[in-house]
Amino acid sequence: MKRLYAEVQGGNSKDEALRAAQLELLHSRSSSHPLYWAAFSLNGEWQ
């Protein structure tokens, strides 16, 4: 969640921020399993 909000504050759209946060977790050795990142999704007005 920290990465998601940092990306949004950095100027990325919400969908780009979520993707960046998920990719960071995916490439991490300790949290690459989908259990850690797959449950997060955008609802409502995501643009």
C-alpha positions, 0 to 999 in steps of 0.5 A, a space after each residue: 500500500 505504501 508503494 501504491 500511494 507513493 506512485 499516486 503522489 508521484 503523479 501516476 494514475 491509480 491503475 498505473 500505481 497499482 500495477 507498479 506496486 504489484 510488480 514490485 511485490 512480484 519481483 521481490 523474493 519474500 513476497 512474490 507469491 500472488 497471496 501477497 499482491 493478487 487480492 488488490 484491485 481498483 473499484 469505482 472510478 479508477 481513472 
